Amino acid sequence: MEEKRRILVIGTGDTKADELLFMRERIEAVGGVAVMMDVSVLGDPPYRPEHDRHAVAKAAGRTVEAIIASGDENTAMTLMALGASRLARSLHDEGNIEGFIALGGTMGTDLALDVALALPLGVPKFVVSTIAYSHLVPPERIATDLMMILWAGGLYGLNSACKAVLSQACGAVVGAARAVVKPDRSRPRIGMSSLGKSCLQYMVTLKPELEKRGYEVIVFHTTGMGGRALEAIAAQKGFVAVLDFSLQELANQLTGSVVNSGTDRLENAGRQGIPQIVAPGAIDMVDFPTWQAVPSRFTERPYHAHNRLLASVTSDGATRQEIARAIGEKLATATGATAFILPVGGIQQWDQEGEPLHEPEALAAFVEEMRVRVPDNAELHEIAGHINDAAFSAKALEIFDRWVAEGIVPPGVTGRRAA
């Protein structure tokens, strides 16, 4: 028979014992094993968890009494989140859990998000929350492969609506733990950012070329959470190199759009010393929800509704100069090899002559500002053409191959079939 998957169940057992015990029962009913972790601060649960609140506090380098005396409830739960994250990661690394599920309102969700971030990609992560998918949750708090479900009817006690949600979540995390194909680390991984193929086309050339060289190329769709995933994996040193060629999320964040990846976009590869080649793909476009009014600063700018969810406007020259300054500041913090490719002929498909977003003056303002903002620790490579031209991809491969030859990027694993 298939080995049962062990699922870490986290919650405050002093206030949510009925719900957590129901979750344990449902996990076991579908062939899993529930490993209970109690993160209560003020009291013990009416059951014996495998990992009690004292063990969680110890993992944070504290005692429960010290945590209670540390200040307000926010401070206490932040310390418990630290302990729960460390303990959960240790349980995973020792092979004692294959999945994770947590239950909570705002306090429990706050803690659960830290635990999810502590676990690597490929470990099923499920959070049952009263604020699932809420804008209260900033992008940088969301783990790469986090799954969430709204804890409908779950504020106080069990009921039929609550049981329906909890049972789905328990079945989902057990099923995910059974079905997951964990990341293959046999080939060095490269992270690449892009938008849809109609906007940015370099991935069509670069991906097969890099695969021929023995690398796995993971392309991230930069519509908010794609860039978040790239940053999260980079923060855990999950790439041997990053080709970050679509920076629209950075432009979105600077201009106040919710379609962003957090304040640390374009920072984690550099912070971890991962070699990175960067280009300003699509920084001239700002996204926002189609169902919201156009932001006041963009009401006079060209507008395009991509679908009923996502719309875009273009930024003016002054805004693009602001974006260039931000790119330069972020590149300056890099501790690894960094190169910046500046395609002076355009940075997305529709900014070319004859296309609807062709604004040569605004593009020129960005190019001039970017030339002086690339920091001394980064190579500047200027090409006369467009980001979608063959010359751009050729320049990226030229830099990459040189870095491999110089030992900056490890060689790929050739002689095996690409996944």
C-alpha positions as CSV (number, residue, x, y, z in Angstrom):
1,M,0.0,0.0,0.0
2,E,1.0,3.6,-0.6
3,E,2.7,5.2,2.4
4,K,0.4,7.7,4.1
5,R,1.4,11.4,3.7
6,R,2.0,13.3,6.9
7,I,0.4,16.7,7.0
8,L,1.4,19.4,9.4
9,V,-1.7,21.0,10.9
10,I,-1.2,24.4,12.5
11,G,-3.6,26.4,14.5
12,T,-4.4,27.9,17.9
13,G,-5.9,24.9,19.7
14,D,-7.0,26.9,22.8
15,T,-9.6,28.7,20.7
16,K,-10.1,26.5,17.6
17,A,-9.9,23.0,19.0
18,D,-13.2,21.8,17.4
19,E,-12.1,22.9,13.9
20,L,-8.6,21.5,14.2
21,L,-9.8,18.2,15.5
22,F,-12.3,18.0,12.6
23,M,-9.4,18.7,10.2
24,R,-7.4,15.9,11.8
25,E,-10.3,13.5,11.4
26,R,-10.8,14.5,7.7
27,I,-7.1,14.2,6.9
28,E,-7.1,10.7,8.4
29,A,-10.4,9.8,6.7
30,V,-8.8,10.4,3.3
31,G,-5.6,8.4,4.0
32,G,-3.3,11.0,5.5
33,V,-1.7,11.4,8.9
34,A,-2.2,14.7,10.8
35,V,0.8,16.0,12.7
36,M,-0.6,18.7,15.0
37,M,1.3,21.9,15.9
38,D,-0.3,24.2,18.5
39,V,0.6,27.9,18.3
40,S,-1.6,29.0,21.1
41,V,-0.1,31.6,23.4
42,L,-2.4,31.9,26.4
43,G,-3.7,28.4,27.0
44,D,-3.3,24.7,26.2
45,P,-5.7,22.9,23.8
46,P,-8.0,20.1,25.0
47,Y,-5.9,17.6,23.0
48,R,-2.2,16.6,23.0
49,P,-0.5,17.9,19.8
50,E,2.6,16.3,18.5
51,H,4.3,19.7,18.7
52,D,3.0,21.9,21.6
53,R,3.3,25.6,22.1
54,H,6.3,25.2,24.3
55,A,8.2,23.4,21.5
56,V,7.2,26.3,19.1
57,A,8.4,28.9,21.6
58,K,11.7,27.0,22.1
59,A,12.3,27.0,18.3
60,A,12.0,30.8,18.4
61,G,14.6,30.8,21.2
62,R,12.1,31.8,23.9
63,T,9.8,30.3,26.5
64,V,6.0,30.7,26.3
65,E,6.2,32.9,29.4
66,A,8.7,35.2,27.8
67,I,6.6,35.4,24.7
68,I,3.5,36.3,26.8
69,A,5.6,39.0,28.5
70,S,7.1,40.3,25.3
71,G,4.4,42.9,24.6
72,D,1.1,43.0,22.8
73,E,-0.6,40.1,20.8
74,N,1.1,41.2,17.6
75,T,4.6,40.8,19.1
76,A,3.7,37.5,20.7
77,M,2.3,36.0,17.5
78,T,5.2,37.2,15.5
79,L,7.5,35.3,17.8
80,M,5.3,32.2,17.6
81,A,5.4,32.6,13.8
82,L,9.2,32.5,13.9
83,G,9.2,29.4,16.0
84,A,6.6,27.7,13.9
85,S,8.5,28.5,10.7
86,R,11.7,27.1,12.1
87,L,10.1,24.0,13.5
88,A,8.1,23.3,10.3
89,R,11.3,23.6,8.1
90,S,13.1,21.3,10.5
91,L,10.3,18.8,10.3
92,H,10.4,18.9,6.5
93,D,14.1,18.7,6.2
94,E,14.2,15.6,8.5
95,G,11.5,13.9,6.3
96,N,8.8,14.1,9.0
97,I,6.1,15.9,7.0
98,E,5.0,16.0,3.3
99,G,2.5,18.8,3.4
100,F,1.2,21.7,5.5
101,I,-2.2,23.2,6.3
102,A,-3.0,26.0,8.6
103,L,-6.2,27.6,9.9
104,G,-6.8,31.1,11.1
105,G,-8.3,34.6,11.0
106,T,-5.9,37.5,10.5
107,M,-3.6,36.4,13.4
108,G,-3.4,32.8,12.3
109,T,-3.1,33.8,8.6
110,D,-0.2,36.1,9.5
111,L,1.6,33.2,11.1
112,A,0.7,30.7,8.4
113,L,2.1,32.9,5.7
114,D,5.6,32.9,7.4
115,V,5.4,29.1,7.7
116,A,4.6,28.7,4.0
117,L,7.5,30.9,3.0
118,A,9.8,28.8,5.1
119,L,9.0,25.6,3.2
120,P,10.5,25.0,-0.2
121,L,8.7,24.8,-3.6
122,G,7.1,21.5,-4.0
123,V,5.8,21.1,-0.5
124,P,2.0,21.4,-0.6
125,K,0.9,24.4,1.4
126,F,-2.7,25.2,2.2
127,V,-4.1,28.1,4.3
128,V,-7.7,28.2,5.3
129,S,-8.3,31.8,6.2
130,T,-11.0,34.4,6.8
131,I,-9.0,36.8,4.6
132,A,-8.1,34.5,1.7
133,Y,-7.2,36.4,-1.5
134,S,-7.6,39.7,0.3
135,H,-5.6,42.8,-0.5
136,L,-4.6,42.7,3.2
137,V,-2.1,40.1,2.1
138,P,0.9,41.9,0.4
139,P,2.6,40.0,-2.5
140,E,5.8,39.5,-0.7
141,R,4.1,37.4,2.0
142,I,2.8,34.9,-0.5
143,A,4.8,31.7,-1.0
144,T,5.5,30.5,-4.5
145,D,3.0,27.7,-4.5
146,L,0.6,28.7,-1.8
147,M,-3.0,27.5,-2.0
148,M,-5.7,29.4,-0.1
149,I,-9.4,28.9,0.5
150,L,-11.9,31.3,2.3
151,W,-12.9,30.0,5.7
152,A,-16.5,30.7,5.0
153,G,-18.7,30.7,8.2
154,G,-15.7,30.0,10.3
155,L,-15.4,32.8,12.7
156,Y,-16.9,31.0,15.7
157,G,-17.5,27.3,15.9
158,L,-18.3,24.5,13.4
159,N,-21.3,24.6,11.1
160,S,-22.2,23.0,7.8
161,A,-20.6,25.8,5.7
162,C,-17.4,25.6,7.7
163,K,-17.2,21.8,7.5
164,A,-17.6,21.9,3.7
165,V,-14.6,24.3,3.4
166,L,-12.4,22.5,5.9
167,S,-13.1,19.1,4.4
168,Q,-12.2,20.4,0.9
169,A,-9.0,21.9,2.2
170,C,-8.0,18.7,4.0
171,G,-8.7,16.6,1.0
172,A,-6.8,19.0,-1.2
173,V,-3.6,19.0,0.8
174,V,-3.5,15.2,1.2
175,G,-4.2,14.8,-2.5
176,A,-1.5,17.3,-3.4
177,A,1.0,15.5,-1.1
178,R,0.3,12.3,-2.9
179,A,0.3,13.7,-6.4
180,V,3.2,16.3,-6.3
181,V,6.1,15.8,-8.7
182,K,8.8,17.7,-6.8
183,P,11.2,20.0,-8.7
184,D,14.0,18.2,-10.7
185,R,17.3,19.6,-9.6
186,S,19.4,17.5,-12.0
187,R,19.9,20.4,-14.4
188,P,20.9,23.9,-13.2
189,R,17.9,26.2,-13.2
190,I,17.6,29.6,-14.9
191,G,14.8,32.0,-14.0
192,M,13.5,34.2,-16.8
193,S,10.8,36.9,-16.7
194,S,8.5,37.7,-19.6
195,L,5.0,38.8,-20.6
196,G,2.9,37.1,-23.3
197,K,4.6,36.1,-26.5
198,S,2.8,38.8,-28.4
199,C,4.5,41.5,-26.2
200,L,7.9,40.1,-25.5
201,Q,9.3,37.4,-27.8
202,Y,12.9,36.7,-26.7
203,M,11.9,33.6,-24.7
204,V,11.0,31.8,-27.9
205,T,14.7,32.0,-28.9
206,L,16.4,31.9,-25.5
207,K,14.6,29.0,-23.9
208,P,15.6,26.3,-26.4
209,E,19.1,27.7,-26.7
210,L,19.7,27.5,-23.0
211,E,18.1,24.1,-22.8
212,K,20.6,22.9,-25.5
213,R,23.3,24.1,-23.1
214,G,22.0,21.8,-20.4
215,Y,19.9,24.2,-18.3
216,E,16.3,24.1,-17.2
217,V,14.6,27.4,-18.0
218,I,11.7,28.5,-15.9
219,V,9.7,31.5,-17.4
220,F,7.6,33.7,-15.1
221,H,4.6,35.7,-16.3
222,T,5.1,39.2,-14.9
223,T,1.5,40.1,-14.0
224,G,2.1,40.4,-10.3
225,M,2.4,37.0,-8.8
226,G,4.7,35.7,-11.5
227,G,7.4,38.1,-10.5
228,R,6.7,37.3,-6.9
229,A,7.4,33.6,-7.6
230,L,10.7,34.5,-9.4
231,E,11.8,36.6,-6.4
232,A,10.8,34.0,-3.9
233,I,12.8,31.2,-5.6
234,A,15.8,33.6,-6.1
235,A,15.6,34.5,-2.4
236,Q,16.1,30.8,-1.6
237,K,19.0,30.6,-4.1
238,G,17.0,28.4,-6.4
239,F,18.6,29.6,-9.7
240,V,22.2,29.6,-11.1
241,A,21.3,32.7,-13.1
242,V,18.4,35.0,-13.7
243,L,17.5,36.7,-17.0
244,D,15.1,39.4,-15.8
245,F,13.9,41.0,-19.0
246,S,10.3,42.0,-18.1
247,L,10.2,44.6,-15.3
248,Q,6.7,45.9,-15.7
249,E,5.8,44.8,-12.2
250,L,8.5,47.2,-10.9
251,A,6.9,50.0,-12.9
252,N,3.5,49.0,-11.5
253,Q,4.7,49.1,-7.9
254,L,6.4,52.5,-8.4
255,T,3.2,54.0,-9.8
256,G,0.9,52.6,-7.1
257,S,-0.7,49.7,-9.1
258,V,-1.9,46.7,-7.1
259,V,-0.6,44.5,-10.0
260,N,2.8,44.3,-8.5
261,S,5.2,41.8,-7.0
262,G,6.2,43.7,-3.8
263,T,8.8,46.2,-3.0
264,D,11.7,43.8,-3.4
265,R,11.2,43.2,-7.1
266,L,14.6,43.0,-8.9
267,E,16.4,42.6,-5.6
268,N,16.6,39.0,-4.5
269,A,18.9,37.6,-7.2
270,G,21.4,40.4,-6.6
271,R,21.1,40.1,-2.8
272,Q,21.9,36.4,-3.1
273,G,24.8,36.9,-5.5
274,I,23.1,35.1,-8.3
275,P,24.4,36.3,-11.7
276,Q,21.7,38.3,-13.5
277,I,21.2,39.8,-16.9
278,V,18.6,42.5,-16.8
279,A,16.6,44.4,-19.5
280,P,13.8,46.9,-19.2
281,G,11.0,45.0,-21.0
282,A,7.6,46.7,-20.9
283,I,8.5,49.2,-18.2
284,D,6.5,51.8,-20.2
285,M,3.2,50.1,-19.4
286,V,1.3,50.3,-16.2
287,D,-1.4,47.7,-15.3
288,F,-4.5,48.1,-13.2
289,P,-7.8,46.2,-12.8
290,T,-10.1,46.8,-15.8
291,W,-13.0,47.0,-13.4
292,Q,-11.6,50.0,-11.6
293,A,-11.5,53.6,-12.8
294,V,-8.3,54.7,-14.6
295,P,-6.0,56.2,-12.0
296,S,-6.2,60.0,-12.1
297,R,-2.5,60.5,-13.1
298,F,-3.1,58.4,-16.2
299,T,-6.5,59.6,-17.5
300,E,-4.9,61.4,-20.5
301,R,-2.6,58.5,-21.4
302,P,-3.2,55.8,-24.1
303,Y,-5.4,53.1,-22.6
304,H,-6.0,49.4,-23.5
305,A,-8.3,46.9,-21.9
306,H,-6.5,43.5,-22.3
307,N,-9.5,41.6,-20.9
308,R,-12.1,42.1,-18.1
309,L,-9.5,41.7,-15.5
310,L,-6.4,43.6,-16.7
311,A,-6.0,47.0,-18.4
312,S,-2.9,49.1,-19.2
313,V,-1.9,52.6,-19.8
314,T,1.5,54.0,-21.0
315,S,3.6,56.2,-18.8
316,D,5.0,59.5,-19.8
317,G,8.7,60.4,-20.1
318,A,9.1,61.7,-16.6
319,T,7.6,58.6,-15.1
320,R,9.9,56.4,-17.2
321,Q,12.9,58.4,-15.9
322,E,11.7,57.7,-12.4
323,I,11.6,54.0,-13.2
324,A,15.1,54.2,-14.7
325,R,16.4,55.6,-11.4
326,A,14.7,52.8,-9.4
327,I,16.2,50.2,-11.7
328,G,19.7,51.7,-11.2
329,E,19.3,51.8,-7.4
330,K,18.2,48.1,-7.3
331,L,21.1,47.0,-9.5
332,A,23.5,48.8,-7.3
333,T,22.7,46.5,-4.4
334,A,23.7,43.4,-6.3
335,T,26.5,41.3,-4.9
336,G,26.9,39.0,-8.0
337,A,27.7,39.5,-11.6
338,T,25.2,41.9,-13.2
339,A,24.7,43.0,-16.8
340,F,22.1,45.4,-18.2
341,I,21.0,45.3,-21.8
342,L,19.5,48.5,-23.1
343,P,17.6,48.2,-26.4
344,V,17.3,51.7,-27.6
345,G,15.0,50.7,-30.4
346,G,12.1,49.8,-28.1
347,I,11.1,47.6,-25.1
348,Q,7.8,45.9,-26.1
349,Q,6.0,45.0,-29.3
350,W,3.6,47.9,-29.5
351,D,6.1,50.7,-29.0
352,Q,7.6,50.4,-32.5
353,E,6.9,52.8,-35.3
354,G,3.4,52.2,-36.7
355,E,2.2,50.6,-33.5
356,P,-0.4,52.2,-31.2
357,L,2.0,52.8,-28.2
358,H,4.9,54.3,-30.3
359,E,6.1,57.3,-28.2
360,P,9.7,58.0,-29.3
361,E,10.2,61.0,-27.1
362,A,9.2,59.1,-23.9
363,L,11.3,56.1,-24.9
364,A,14.3,58.5,-25.5
365,A,13.8,60.0,-22.1
366,F,14.0,56.6,-20.5
367,V,17.1,55.6,-22.6
368,E,19.0,58.7,-21.7
369,E,18.2,58.4,-18.0
370,M,19.0,54.7,-18.0
371,R,22.4,55.3,-19.6
372,V,23.6,57.3,-16.6
373,R,21.8,55.2,-13.9
374,V,23.4,51.8,-14.6
375,P,25.7,51.5,-11.6
376,D,29.5,50.8,-11.7
377,N,29.0,47.2,-10.5
378,A,26.9,46.3,-13.6
379,E,28.0,45.9,-17.2
380,L,26.0,48.1,-19.7
381,H,25.4,46.7,-23.1
382,E,23.5,49.0,-25.5
383,I,22.0,47.6,-28.7
384,A,20.6,49.7,-31.5
385,G,17.6,47.5,-32.1
386,H,14.4,46.4,-30.3
387,I,14.0,44.0,-27.4
388,N,12.2,41.6,-29.8
389,D,15.0,41.7,-32.4
390,A,17.3,38.7,-32.8
391,A,20.2,41.0,-31.8
392,F,18.8,41.3,-28.3
393,S,18.7,37.5,-27.8
394,A,22.1,37.2,-29.3
395,K,23.6,39.7,-26.9
396,A,22.0,37.9,-23.9
397,L,23.5,34.6,-25.0
398,E,26.8,36.2,-25.6
399,I,27.0,37.5,-22.0
400,F,25.7,34.3,-20.6
401,D,28.2,32.1,-22.5
402,R,31.0,34.4,-21.5
403,W,30.0,34.0,-17.8
404,V,29.9,30.3,-18.2
405,A,33.4,30.3,-19.7
406,E,34.6,32.5,-16.9
407,G,33.1,30.3,-14.2
408,I,30.6,32.9,-13.1
409,V,27.7,30.6,-14.1
410,P,28.1,26.8,-13.6
411,P,28.0,24.7,-16.7
412,G,24.8,23.0,-17.8
413,V,24.2,19.3,-17.7
414,T,24.3,18.1,-21.3
415,G,23.7,14.8,-22.9
416,R,20.2,14.3,-21.4
417,R,16.8,14.9,-22.6
418,A,15.2,18.2,-21.7
419,A,12.1,18.0,-19.5
